[in-house]
Amino acid sequence: MSIFGRKDNVITYTVNKAVNTEMYISVQNGEVVVNAPWYFTSNKIQQIVQEKKNWILSKMQEYEENFPKMYEILSHSSQNFEN
């Protein structure tokens, strides 16, 4: 499901419905994941995601800024194991 644009791209998110009573939004590995109660409609989920758009975009930006650092650390770590 996607709802808004960012840098000529569309941000997509995955919805997981479960038997819980609250909705959670997280950014995991650069992807937006929404955990919502089974009874939330698609429109309700989309409305809440839209309301949290600025938070989502800031977390996506944090990930993009930190990912090269994490990749560099991991690649150096794997090189140490190879030697």
Secondary structure, 3 states (H helix, E strand, C coil): CEEEEECCEEEEEEEEEECCCCCEEEEECCEEEEEEECCCCHHHHHHHHHHCHHHHHHHHHHHHHHHHHHHHHHHHHHHHHHC
